[in-house]
Amino acid sequence: METILNIKTKKDLKKKAQSLASELGVPLTTVVNSYLKQFVRERKLVLEMEPRISDSLMDKWHKISLEANKNVSKKFTKATDLVAYLKI
């Protein structure tokens, strides 16, 4: 027997989650049910997010890197040289 679960969340978060679920080929309901089943099965709540650079920021970084086409600092072959450089 199924039931309806109503939750409040930010509209933008819901749209992003629906979009990602759609990209993966599953409805958002499947994602939520999967998390609920894991919560019940493991009897623990895991709240973590791995830090990730956004695609737009990564694109900007690549563009800057390509435009600059040079290193910010010189190459180091020895750790002692790097440490000495950083102390300057």
Residue pairs with C-beta under 8 A, 6 or more apart in sequence:
5 32
14 28
17 28
17 31
18 28
21 27
21 28
21 30
21 31
39 45
53 61
73 85
74 85
76 82
76 85
